Structure formats: structure tokens, C-alpha cells
Amino acid sequence: MLRAVLDTNVYVAALLSRDGSPATIVRALADGAFDAVVCPTLMAELRTVLARPKIAERVSGETAEQFAAWLERSAVCATEPEAIDPVSPDPGDDYLIALAREAGATFVVSGDAHLLGIALSLPAAIYPASFATLLEALEL
């Protein structure tokens, strides 16, 4: 089964709009098309971002918590990854790469330019639109 680590910006975008690649990816996750990998840091970051005032205006606290709880049930829940040597210009993103490596994920899916600009063989950092296209191709 295909395995990926989705950056929190993908989950948040999926909650903010039912259209677009992030929503397509989350629906594919719900349908069992791939395994998403999460860890306590990713889940805490997701909850923190969803509680920010600009997001909370559009996503209720109840909806945010229901989504986070669903994700914890639906995803592969890994332990915290070991720290790695800095890879990203944003050191706060390195845990996503470490998580993907430890969990055997092929992709880190993100809209974050810091991650997307890194030349990695595995995991490959790709845009949500590219991952959604890949998932659609796998369904054929």
C-alpha cells in the first residue's frame, strides 16, 4: 500500500474547501486508497493550526476535533521520529521527512515551498495536486 506523510497544510486546506486537491486526497484516505502516517507532533501541530483565529472562524472547534480524532483512527499512528540532520530551510519541517523515512513513506505531500524545494530521493516532497493525480492514476 502506498504510504505518505501529509503536511498539516494539506489537512487544513481540505477542511477549508471540499474542492481541490487536498480534499481529494483526504477523501482518498477515507476510501483506503493509501496510508497516511501521523505522529504526536503532527497531530499537535494540526490541532494548534485549527485553533488559530483565522481558521477557527471557518472551522468550528467541534468539527476540528472530530476531524483530528478521525485522522488518528484512520492514519498509521507512528511514534515520534528520531531527529535528523537539518534538511529543510525550515527546521520545523524536518520531522516530517524523518517521519516519512522511519515509516517507509514514499512521499511527503505539502504546499510548503521549504519542503518542495528540497531535492530528496525518498521521501519525495510533492504538491498536493501531484499526489492527487497519482492517486487518480492508481485507481485506473
Phi, psi and omega in degrees: 000138177295136181235138181215152170255122178261128176295154181301331181296335177288314179296317180296316178299323178294324178287328182282334181214131178281353177259163175096171185298316179302318178294321177299318180295315180294322175297320178296322176298314179298328179277357179081021182287338179201168176258126171265142180248132176232165175218170181305321180296316180297317180294321178294319178297318179299312180298321179296314181295318181294338179273352179297142185308316182296327179279317183297337175295332186250341180232117182295156177302322179294314179297317180300315181290322176298319179296313180299318179295318176300316181298318178298328177282328188269332185269167170279115182267110181259164174283172178300133178286154174294145177297144178242164173300145182306134181238320185264150172298338176252101183304338178292345179267348184299330180296330179294320178292316178299317179299314180298317180297312183293328183271357181074029179279144180276330186228149162248121184257124186202156170258006185276119181301329178299317180285319185291339181274359182273131177270096178242146173278307175219134352286151175276135176267121183226158177292153175304320180299320179294319179292319178298320178297318178299315179298319178296321179294325179291335180286339183295000000 
